[in-house]
Amino acid sequence: MEMVTEEEVNPKPRLIILKLSLENFKSYGGTVELGPFHKKFCCIVGPNGSGKSNVIDALLFVFGFRAAKIRLKKLSMSIHNSDESCQNIPSCSVAVHLAEIIDSSADPNDFTIVAGSELVISRTAYRDNSSNYYINAKKSHFKEVRDLLKSKAVDLDHNRFFTLQGEVEQISQMKPKGLSEHDEGLLEYLENIIGTYQYKELMTLIDSELGELEEKRKDQMKRVALVEGEKNSLEKLKAEAVAFLDLENSISSLKNKIMQKYKELRGANEKAEQLQRQFAEVDQQDVKHRADVKNAREGIPKLNKETETLGKKIEDAQKSVGEKRKQMERMEEELKRVKGTKKELDEEYSAAVESIDTRSLQQEKQTKCKLLISKNETTNKCKSEVDRAHANLDMLNMTRNRLHKQWQQATTAAEKLQQDLHDMTQKNG
């Protein structure tokens, strides 16, 4: 079963050369366009002198290689001069058309250009051996060209994408390693291609620092060994010091425990004294209660006697009230009788006035008036006696209520004393 890589499933963009545009460059007079190139592999074939090597020289020219690398003594010699008519050409230029593509998974020869990734880098050389660089027809500097291509994984500082004519044989004849700092051998060449040569100075510095650190480490290890020996010699003293500290801690702990027990004992003594004071107070209260009980027992007969006396007074008052009520009833009946007699006398007086003469009537009138006055006096006297009876009745009721209230208070006090006597009896066992 054929394995499918992640790049085949999800291809990533990569940079390729689409074509070259040459104008009066070396053997190419006028404007010549080479391309389009295949996305993976291209071959340039032709007889000797047909300009095959000049295609590579054109790339080297754009990418800033020196004149010696493109087989020239000076840069102005790159301007086309095949005959006398070309002697007045002022300059030559080469433009490399680049783009990022995404390979098609369906067709191995098909690809898609990433939108906005097309790039044109060109260089123009003049008769005075000067030159200018351009990025998308905008004048620029070689540093900008170098940084731009480096961001696209084309490193112009370390040639990892060109193997020039004759370099394979030169590489095979290289010494394994350079004999001096400025001598280049196969190791230095490979480091230059891989890109690790730029770290050589840093690695030398790190090796130097590492050596210094190693010396410091050895010195520190000697000191550690010395300190370790001193530490071992002090182990016995350390053990004695630890034992002494443990003993001091034990003594401090015992002192704290003794102090704690002393505080507990002092608290217990204070509590015992407090209990003794409370017992003395209870004892005094018990003596007082016993005296109160004795007085209560002695006062019970007196209270009983007073209660009986008050009961008799209440009964006498109730009897007196009953007699007064009867007396009032009799007086009210007498008053009714006197009022009836007065009415009869008034009627007799009226009848007598009509039946007798004036003189006898006058005498009779006087007699009747005297009798009426006597009756009125009797009536007023009865009314006064009734009012006095009512007042006496009210006074007797007030006395009865007061005596009844005193009797209730005496009864309540007697019951309370009996309850206190009973509680004291139960408490004292």
VEXDREN-2710 file (C-alpha; in Angstrom, 1 decimal):
% VEXDREN-2710
k/r/px/py/pz
1/MET/0.0/0.0/0.0
2/GLU/1.4/3.4/-1.1
3/MET/1.9/5.9/1.8
4/VAL/0.5/9.4/1.3
5/THR/2.5/12.2/3.0
6/GLU/0.8/15.2/4.5
7/GLU/2.4/17.5/1.9
8/GLU/0.7/15.5/-0.8
9/VAL/-2.7/15.8/0.9
10/ASN/-2.2/19.5/1.9
11/PRO/0.6/20.9/-0.3
12/LYS/2.3/24.1/0.9
13/PRO/3.3/27.1/-1.3
14/ARG/6.8/27.1/-2.7
15/LEU/8.8/29.6/-4.7
16/ILE/9.8/28.9/-8.3
17/ILE/11.3/30.8/-11.3
18/LEU/8.7/31.4/-13.9
19/LYS/10.9/33.0/-16.6
20/LEU/14.0/35.2/-17.3
21/SER/14.0/38.5/-19.2
22/LEU/17.5/39.5/-20.6
23/GLU/18.3/42.7/-22.3
24/ASN/21.7/43.1/-24.0
25/PHE/23.3/40.8/-21.4
26/LYS/26.5/39.2/-22.6
27/SER/25.8/37.1/-25.7
28/TYR/22.0/38.0/-25.7
29/GLY/21.6/41.1/-27.8
30/GLY/18.3/42.9/-27.6
31/THR/15.5/41.6/-25.4
32/VAL/15.3/37.9/-24.9
33/GLU/12.8/36.0/-22.8
34/LEU/13.7/32.5/-21.5
35/GLY/10.8/30.4/-20.2
36/PRO/8.4/29.5/-18.9
37/PHE/10.3/27.0/-16.9
38/HIS/8.9/23.7/-15.6
39/LYS/7.9/23.8/-11.9
40/LYS/10.4/21.0/-11.0
41/PHE/13.1/20.2/-13.6
42/CYS/14.5/22.1/-16.6
43/CYS/17.5/21.4/-18.9
44/ILE/19.3/24.0/-21.1
45/VAL/21.0/22.2/-24.0
46/GLY/22.8/23.5/-27.1
47/PRO/26.3/23.5/-28.8
48/ASN/29.3/25.2/-27.4
49/GLY/29.1/29.0/-27.5
50/SER/25.3/29.1/-27.7
51/GLY/25.0/30.9/-24.3
52/LYS/24.1/28.0/-21.9
53/SER/26.4/29.2/-19.2
54/ASN/25.2/32.8/-19.7
55/VAL/21.8/31.8/-18.4
56/ILE/23.4/30.8/-15.1
57/ASP/25.5/34.0/-15.2
58/ALA/22.3/36.0/-15.6
59/LEU/20.9/34.5/-12.4
60/LEU/24.2/35.2/-10.6
61/PHE/24.2/38.7/-11.9
62/VAL/20.6/39.4/-10.5
63/PHE/21.5/37.8/-7.2
64/GLY/24.5/40.1/-6.7
65/PHE/27.5/37.9/-7.3
66/ARG/30.8/39.6/-8.1
67/ALA/32.0/40.0/-11.7
68/ALA/34.6/37.2/-11.2
69/LYS/31.8/34.7/-10.4
70/ILE/30.2/35.5/-13.7
71/ARG/33.5/35.1/-15.6
72/LEU/34.1/38.8/-16.1
73/LYS/36.9/41.2/-15.1
74/LYS/34.6/44.1/-14.5
75/LEU/30.8/44.6/-14.5
76/SER/30.6/46.7/-17.6
77/MET/31.8/43.8/-19.7
78/SER/28.4/42.2/-19.2
79/ILE/26.9/44.6/-21.8
80/HIS/26.4/43.0/-25.2
81/ASN/29.1/44.0/-27.8
82/SER/29.0/41.3/-30.5
83/ASP/29.8/43.9/-33.3
84/GLU/30.6/47.5/-33.9
85/SER/26.9/48.5/-34.0
86/CYS/26.6/47.5/-30.3
87/GLN/29.4/49.6/-29.0
88/ASN/27.1/52.4/-27.9
89/ILE/24.7/50.3/-25.8
90/PRO/24.7/52.1/-22.4
91/SER/23.5/49.3/-20.2
92/CYS/22.2/45.8/-19.8
93/SER/19.6/44.3/-17.5
94/VAL/18.3/40.9/-16.3
95/ALA/14.9/40.4/-14.6
96/VAL/13.9/37.2/-12.8
97/HIS/10.2/36.5/-12.6
98/LEU/9.3/34.5/-9.4
99/ALA/6.0/33.3/-7.9
100/GLU/4.8/31.0/-5.1
101/ILE/2.8/28.0/-6.4
102/ILE/0.7/25.2/-4.9
103/ASP/1.1/21.9/-6.7
104/SER/-2.0/20.2/-7.9
105/SER/-2.8/16.8/-6.4
106/ALA/-4.7/15.7/-9.5
107/ASP/-2.1/16.6/-12.2
108/PRO/1.6/16.4/-11.4
109/ASN/2.4/19.0/-14.0
110/ASP/-0.3/21.4/-13.0
111/PHE/0.0/24.1/-10.3
112/THR/-1.8/27.2/-9.0
113/ILE/-0.1/30.5/-8.5
114/VAL/-0.8/32.0/-5.0
115/ALA/-2.6/35.3/-5.5
116/GLY/-0.4/38.3/-4.9
117/SER/2.8/36.3/-4.7
118/GLU/4.3/37.2/-8.2
119/LEU/7.6/39.0/-7.8
120/VAL/10.1/40.5/-10.3
121/ILE/13.7/41.2/-9.2
122/SER/16.0/42.9/-11.8
123/ARG/19.4/44.4/-12.0
124/THR/20.8/46.9/-14.5
125/ALA/24.6/47.4/-15.1
126/TYR/26.1/50.5/-16.8
127/ARG/29.3/51.4/-18.7
128/ASP/30.8/53.0/-15.5
129/ASN/30.7/49.6/-13.7
130/SER/27.8/50.8/-11.5
131/SER/24.5/49.0/-11.2
132/ASN/21.0/49.4/-9.7
133/TYR/18.6/46.8/-8.2
134/TYR/14.8/46.9/-8.7
135/ILE/11.9/45.1/-7.0
136/ASN/8.8/45.1/-9.1
137/ALA/10.2/48.0/-11.2
138/LYS/10.9/50.0/-8.0
139/LYS/14.5/51.0/-7.4
140/SER/16.0/49.3/-4.4
141/HIS/19.2/48.2/-2.7
142/PHE/20.9/44.8/-2.6
143/LYS/20.2/44.5/1.1
144/GLU/16.5/44.8/0.5
145/VAL/16.7/42.2/-2.3
146/ARG/18.7/39.9/0.0
147/ASP/16.3/40.3/2.9
148/LEU/13.3/39.7/0.6
149/LEU/14.7/36.5/-0.9
150/LYS/15.8/35.3/2.6
151/SER/12.2/35.6/3.8
152/LYS/11.3/33.3/0.8
153/ALA/14.0/30.7/2.0
154/VAL/16.6/31.9/-0.6
155/ASP/19.7/32.7/1.3
156/LEU/22.1/34.8/-0.7
157/ASP/24.7/35.0/2.2
158/HIS/25.2/31.2/2.1
159/ASN/25.0/29.8/-1.4
160/ARG/22.8/26.7/-0.9
161/PHE/21.0/26.8/-4.2
162/PHE/23.8/27.0/-6.8
163/THR/26.5/24.5/-7.8
164/LEU/28.4/26.2/-10.5
165/GLN/30.4/24.8/-13.4
166/GLY/33.6/23.2/-12.1
167/GLU/32.6/23.3/-8.4
168/VAL/31.9/19.5/-8.3
169/GLU/35.5/18.7/-9.1
170/GLN/36.8/21.5/-6.9
171/ILE/34.7/20.1/-4.0
172/SER/36.0/16.6/-4.5
173/GLN/39.6/17.8/-4.3
174/MET/39.1/19.8/-1.1
175/LYS/41.1/19.0/2.1
176/PRO/39.0/17.5/4.9
177/LYS/39.5/20.6/7.0
178/GLY/41.1/23.9/6.6
179/LEU/44.6/24.2/8.0
180/SER/44.2/27.7/9.3
181/GLU/41.3/30.0/10.4
182/HIS/41.0/31.5/6.9
183/ASP/41.7/28.3/5.0
184/GLU/38.5/26.5/3.6
185/GLY/38.3/22.8/3.6
186/LEU/35.4/20.4/2.9
187/LEU/34.2/20.8/6.5
188/GLU/34.1/24.5/6.3
189/TYR/32.4/24.3/2.8
190/LEU/29.7/22.0/4.1
191/GLU/29.2/24.1/7.2
192/ASN/28.8/27.1/4.9
193/ILE/26.2/25.3/2.8
194/ILE/24.3/23.9/5.8
195/GLY/24.4/27.3/7.5
196/THR/26.2/26.3/10.7
197/TYR/29.4/28.3/9.8
198/GLN/27.8/31.5/11.0
199/TYR/27.7/29.9/14.5
200/LYS/31.4/29.1/14.4
201/GLU/32.5/32.3/16.2
202/LEU/29.7/31.9/18.7
203/MET/30.7/28.2/19.3
204/THR/34.3/29.3/19.8
205/LEU/33.1/31.8/22.3
206/ILE/30.9/29.3/24.0
207/ASP/33.8/26.7/24.1
208/SER/36.0/29.4/25.8
209/GLU/33.3/30.2/28.3
210/LEU/32.7/26.5/28.9
211/GLY/36.4/26.0/29.6
212/GLU/36.3/28.9/32.1
213/LEU/33.2/27.5/33.7
214/GLU/34.8/24.0/33.9
215/GLU/37.8/25.5/35.6
216/LYS/35.5/27.3/38.0
217/ARG/33.6/24.1/38.6
218/LYS/36.8/22.2/39.4
219/ASP/37.7/25.0/41.8
220/GLN/34.3/24.9/43.4
221/MET/34.4/21.1/43.6
222/LYS/37.7/21.4/45.5
223/ARG/36.1/23.8/47.9
224/VAL/33.0/21.6/48.2
225/ALA/35.3/18.6/49.1
226/LEU/37.1/20.8/51.7
227/VAL/33.8/22.0/53.2
228/GLU/32.5/18.5/53.2
229/GLY/35.5/17.3/55.2
230/GLU/35.0/20.2/57.7
231/LYS/31.3/19.3/57.8
232/ASN/32.1/15.7/58.6
233/SER/34.4/16.8/61.4
234/LEU/31.7/19.0/62.8
235/GLU/29.0/16.2/62.8
236/LYS/29.9/15.1/66.3
237/LEU/29.7/18.7/67.6
238/LYS/26.5/19.1/65.7
239/ALA/25.0/15.9/67.3
240/GLU/26.0/17.2/70.8
241/ALA/24.5/20.6/70.1
242/VAL/21.3/19.0/68.8
243/ALA/21.2/16.8/72.0
244/PHE/21.8/19.9/74.1
245/LEU/19.0/21.7/72.3
246/ASP/16.7/18.8/72.7
247/LEU/17.5/18.7/76.4
248/GLU/16.8/22.4/76.7
249/ASN/13.5/22.0/74.9
250/SER/12.6/19.1/77.2
251/ILE/13.4/21.3/80.3
252/SER/11.4/24.2/78.8
253/SER/8.5/21.8/78.1
254/LEU/8.6/20.5/81.7
255/LYS/8.8/24.0/83.1
256/ASN/5.7/24.9/81.0
257/LYS/3.9/21.9/82.2
258/ILE/4.8/22.7/85.9
259/MET/3.6/26.3/85.4
260/GLN/0.4/25.0/83.8
261/LYS/-0.2/22.6/86.7
262/TYR/0.6/25.5/89.2
263/LYS/-2.0/27.7/87.4
264/GLU/-4.5/24.8/87.5
265/LEU/-3.8/24.3/91.3
266/ARG/-4.2/28.0/92.0
267/GLY/-7.4/28.0/90.0
268/ALA/-8.6/25.0/92.0
269/ASN/-7.8/26.7/95.3
270/GLU/-9.6/29.9/94.2
271/LYS/-12.6/27.8/93.2
272/ALA/-12.5/26.0/96.6
273/GLU/-12.4/29.3/98.4
274/GLN/-15.3/30.5/96.3
275/LEU/-17.3/27.3/97.1
276/GLN/-16.5/27.8/100.8
277/ARG/-17.8/31.4/100.6
278/GLN/-20.9/30.2/98.8
279/PHE/-21.4/27.5/101.4
280/ALA/-21.1/30.1/104.2
281/GLU/-23.7/32.3/102.4
282/VAL/-26.0/29.2/102.0
283/ASP/-25.5/28.4/105.6
284/GLN/-26.4/32.0/106.6
285/GLN/-29.4/31.8/104.4
286/ASP/-30.4/28.5/105.9
287/VAL/-30.2/30.0/109.4
288/LYS/-32.3/32.9/108.2
289/HIS/-34.8/30.6/106.6
290/ARG/-35.0/28.5/109.8
291/ALA/-35.7/31.7/111.8
292/ASP/-38.3/32.7/109.2
293/VAL/-39.8/29.2/109.5
294/LYS/-39.9/29.4/113.3
295/ASN/-41.4/32.9/113.2
296/ALA/-43.9/31.6/110.6
297/ARG/-44.8/28.6/112.7
298/GLU/-45.2/30.9/115.7
299/GLY/-47.3/33.4/113.7
300/ILE/-49.7/30.8/112.2
301/PRO/-51.9/30.5/115.4
302/LYS/-52.0/34.3/115.6
303/LEU/-53.0/34.6/112.0
304/ASN/-55.5/31.9/112.4
305/LYS/-57.0/33.8/115.4
306/GLU/-57.0/37.0/113.5
307/THR/-58.6/35.2/110.6
308/GLU/-61.4/33.9/112.9
309/THR/-61.8/37.4/114.4
310/LEU/-62.1/38.9/110.9
311/GLY/-64.6/36.1/110.0
312/LYS/-66.7/36.9/113.0
313/LYS/-66.5/40.7/112.2
314/ILE/-67.6/39.9/108.6
315/GLU/-70.5/37.8/109.9
316/ASP/-71.5/40.6/112.4
317/ALA/-71.2/43.1/109.6
318/GLN/-73.3/40.9/107.3
319/LYS/-75.9/40.5/110.1
320/SER/-75.9/44.3/110.7
321/VAL/-76.3/44.9/107.0
322/GLY/-79.3/42.5/107.1
323/GLU/-80.9/44.3/110.0
324/LYS/-80.3/47.6/108.4
325/ARG/-81.9/46.4/105.2
326/LYS/-84.9/45.2/107.2
327/GLN/-85.1/48.5/109.0
328/MET/-84.9/50.3/105.7
329/GLU/-87.7/48.1/104.3
330/ARG/-89.8/49.0/107.4
331/MET/-89.1/52.7/107.0
332/GLU/-90.0/52.5/103.3
333/GLU/-93.3/50.8/104.2
334/GLU/-93.9/53.5/106.9
335/LEU/-93.1/56.2/104.3
336/LYS/-95.6/54.6/101.9
337/ARG/-98.2/54.4/104.7
338/VAL/-97.6/58.1/105.6
339/LYS/-97.9/59.1/102.0
340/GLY/-101.2/57.2/101.8
341/THR/-102.5/58.9/105.0
342/LYS/-101.5/62.3/103.6
343/LYS/-103.4/61.6/100.5
344/GLU/-106.5/60.6/102.5
345/LEU/-106.2/63.7/104.6
346/ASP/-106.0/65.8/101.5
347/GLU/-109.1/64.2/100.1
348/GLU/-111.0/64.7/103.4
349/TYR/-109.8/68.2/103.5
350/SER/-111.2/68.9/100.1
351/ALA/-114.5/67.2/101.0
352/ALA/-114.8/69.1/104.2
353/VAL/-114.1/72.4/102.4
354/GLU/-117.1/71.8/100.3
355/SER/-119.4/70.7/103.1
356/ILE/-118.8/73.2/105.9
357/ASP/-119.0/77.0/106.1
358/THR/-116.1/79.3/105.9
359/ARG/-115.5/79.7/109.6
360/SER/-115.7/76.2/110.5
361/LEU/-113.7/75.5/107.4
362/GLN/-111.1/77.8/108.5
363/GLN/-110.7/76.2/111.8
364/GLU/-110.8/72.8/110.2
365/LYS/-108.2/74.0/107.8
366/GLN/-106.0/75.1/110.6
367/THR/-106.4/71.8/112.4
368/LYS/-105.8/69.9/109.2
369/CYS/-102.8/72.1/108.5
370/LYS/-101.3/71.4/111.9
371/LEU/-102.0/67.7/111.3
372/LEU/-100.5/68.0/107.8
373/ILE/-97.4/69.8/109.2
374/SER/-97.1/67.0/111.8
375/LYS/-97.4/64.4/109.1
376/ASN/-94.8/66.2/106.9
377/GLU/-92.4/66.4/109.9
378/THR/-93.0/62.7/110.4
379/THR/-92.4/62.1/106.7
380/ASN/-89.2/64.2/106.7
381/LYS/-88.0/62.4/109.8
382/CYS/-88.6/59.1/108.1
383/LYS/-86.8/60.3/105.0
384/SER/-83.8/61.4/107.1
385/GLU/-83.8/58.0/108.9
386/VAL/-83.9/56.3/105.5
387/ASP/-81.0/58.4/104.3
388/ARG/-79.0/57.6/107.4
389/ALA/-79.9/54.0/107.0
390/HIS/-78.6/54.1/103.4
391/ALA/-75.4/55.9/104.6
392/ASN/-74.9/53.3/107.4
393/LEU/-75.5/50.5/104.8
394/ASP/-72.9/52.0/102.5
395/MET/-70.4/52.3/105.4
396/LEU/-71.1/48.7/106.5
397/ASN/-70.6/47.5/102.9
398/MET/-67.2/49.3/102.8
399/THR/-66.2/47.9/106.1
400/ARG/-67.3/44.4/105.0
401/ASN/-65.3/44.7/101.8
402/ARG/-62.2/46.0/103.7
403/LEU/-62.5/43.2/106.2
404/HIS/-63.0/40.6/103.4
405/LYS/-59.9/42.0/101.7
406/GLN/-57.8/41.8/104.9
407/TRP/-59.1/38.3/105.4
408/GLN/-58.0/37.3/101.9
409/GLN/-54.5/38.8/102.4
410/ALA/-54.2/37.0/105.8
411/THR/-55.2/33.8/104.1
412/THR/-52.7/34.3/101.2
413/ALA/-49.9/35.1/103.7
414/ALA/-50.8/32.0/105.8
415/GLU/-50.7/29.8/102.7
416/LYS/-47.4/31.3/101.6
417/LEU/-45.9/30.7/105.0
418/GLN/-47.1/27.2/105.0
419/GLN/-45.6/26.6/101.5
420/ASP/-42.2/28.1/102.6
421/LEU/-42.4/26.0/105.7
422/HIS/-43.0/22.9/103.6
423/ASP/-40.2/23.8/101.1
424/MET/-37.7/24.4/104.0
425/THR/-38.7/21.1/105.5
426/GLN/-38.1/19.3/102.3
427/LYS/-34.8/21.1/101.6
428/ASN/-33.4/20.4/105.1
429/GLY/-34.5/16.8/104.9
END
